[in-house]
Amino acid sequence: MERSVNVTVVYYSSTGTIHRLATEIGETAEKRGAEVRLVRAAELAPEAVVQSRPAWAAHLKDTEDVPIASVDDVLWADAVVFGTPTRFGNVSAQLKQFIDTLGPAWFSGLLADKVYSAFTSGGSLHGGMETTLVSIYNMVCHFGGIIVPPGGDLNPYGTSHVLGADNLPVGDIALQAAQVQAERVVRIARALKEV
Ligand SMILES: Cc1cc2nc3c(=O)[nH]c(=O)nc-3n(C[C@H](O)[C@H](O)[C@H](O)COP(=O)(O)O)c2cc1C
């Protein structure tokens, strides 16, 4: 029997792109036998700003039942997968704020030895998706975590979807990348648990 593995997918999404990828990663991890928590970073933008963009307001309403991420969701996990849209080539403030709440857990050494992986999306092809992912992995080094990127030649740093000028929704290529990433995260986390 395969050893059980706990996977937490923590994401922030304004308009649903990252939420779609987060769902795919969570479902794939479940298919690989993991226990999964899918949780979202709390919205920090002022209500008026959210409401000024209908797609943002609609997505927030659609996902109000997704639990807000807590420190316990990270402590519980053997593997944590972070998802964020690219914001000026960097992590969204919402996800970063959640990660900052992990300070006491970090200080107590409780974030170490877990598997971490990350995924993102951006408006343009060279708009800083890799720098966003590396920014997350920088933080993982501080945790003493084990970075598990997908590798390969498609999205080696982590699943990355480009919306482009046509605002393309997540398609098969990004979904396949998400599946590959989730499978690898579960496989490595399981192997590490057996050490
Ligand atoms: C304030 C802001 C900054 C952004 N910065 C970038 C960027 O640096 N590079 C990029 O490719 N896209 C950028 N975008 C586009 C977002 O990354 C894109 O809308 C997001 O990936 C969609 O994900 P979501 O639907 O999950 O919110 C930015 C969007 C906003 C609102």
PDBQT file of the ligand as one rigid body, heavy atoms in Angstrom, charges set to zero:
ROOT
HETATM    1  C1  LIG A 201      -1.193  44.845 -11.063  1.00  0.00    +0.000 C 
HETATM    2  C2  LIG A 201      -0.937  43.813 -12.113  1.00  0.00    +0.000 A 
HETATM    3  C3  LIG A 201       0.363  43.536 -12.499  1.00  0.00    +0.000 A 
HETATM    4  C4  LIG A 201       0.604  42.601 -13.489  1.00  0.00    +0.000 A 
HETATM    5  N1  LIG A 201       1.907  42.363 -13.838  1.00  0.00    +0.000 NA
HETATM    6  C5  LIG A 201       2.156  41.469 -14.824  1.00  0.00    +0.000 A 
HETATM    7  C6  LIG A 201       3.499  41.198 -15.205  1.00  0.00    +0.000 A 
HETATM    8  O1  LIG A 201       4.458  41.728 -14.668  1.00  0.00    +0.000 OA
HETATM    9  N2  LIG A 201       3.699  40.323 -16.221  1.00  0.00    +0.000 N 
HETATM   10  C7  LIG A 201       2.667  39.692 -16.851  1.00  0.00    +0.000 A 
HETATM   11  O2  LIG A 201       2.917  38.902 -17.760  1.00  0.00    +0.000 OA
HETATM   12  N3  LIG A 201       1.384  39.896 -16.478  1.00  0.00    +0.000 NA
HETATM   13  C8  LIG A 201       1.113  40.778 -15.467  1.00  0.00    +0.000 A 
HETATM   14  N4  LIG A 201      -0.181  40.974 -15.076  1.00  0.00    +0.000 N 
HETATM   15  C9  LIG A 201      -1.265  40.144 -15.632  1.00  0.00    +0.000 C 
HETATM   16  C10 LIG A 201      -1.614  39.024 -14.645  1.00  0.00    +0.000 C 
HETATM   17  O3  LIG A 201      -0.496  38.230 -14.357  1.00  0.00    +0.000 OA
HETATM   18  C11 LIG A 201      -2.739  38.158 -15.171  1.00  0.00    +0.000 C 
HETATM   19  O4  LIG A 201      -3.887  38.959 -15.238  1.00  0.00    +0.000 OA
HETATM   20  C12 LIG A 201      -2.950  36.976 -14.243  1.00  0.00    +0.000 C 
HETATM   21  O5  LIG A 201      -1.909  36.051 -14.444  1.00  0.00    +0.000 OA
HETATM   22  C13 LIG A 201      -4.274  36.297 -14.412  1.00  0.00    +0.000 C 
HETATM   23  O6  LIG A 201      -4.404  35.375 -13.357  1.00  0.00    +0.000 OA
HETATM   24  P1  LIG A 201      -5.753  35.266 -12.515  1.00  0.00    +0.000 P 
HETATM   25  O7  LIG A 201      -6.855  35.130 -13.551  1.00  0.00    +0.000 OA
HETATM   26  O8  LIG A 201      -5.603  34.038 -11.696  1.00  0.00    +0.000 OA
HETATM   27  O9  LIG A 201      -5.906  36.492 -11.692  1.00  0.00    +0.000 OA
HETATM   28  C14 LIG A 201      -0.457  41.917 -14.104  1.00  0.00    +0.000 A 
HETATM   29  C15 LIG A 201      -1.774  42.201 -13.708  1.00  0.00    +0.000 A 
HETATM   30  C16 LIG A 201      -2.009  43.141 -12.731  1.00  0.00    +0.000 A 
HETATM   31  C17 LIG A 201      -3.442  43.425 -12.332  1.00  0.00    +0.000 C 
ENDROOT
TORSDOF 0
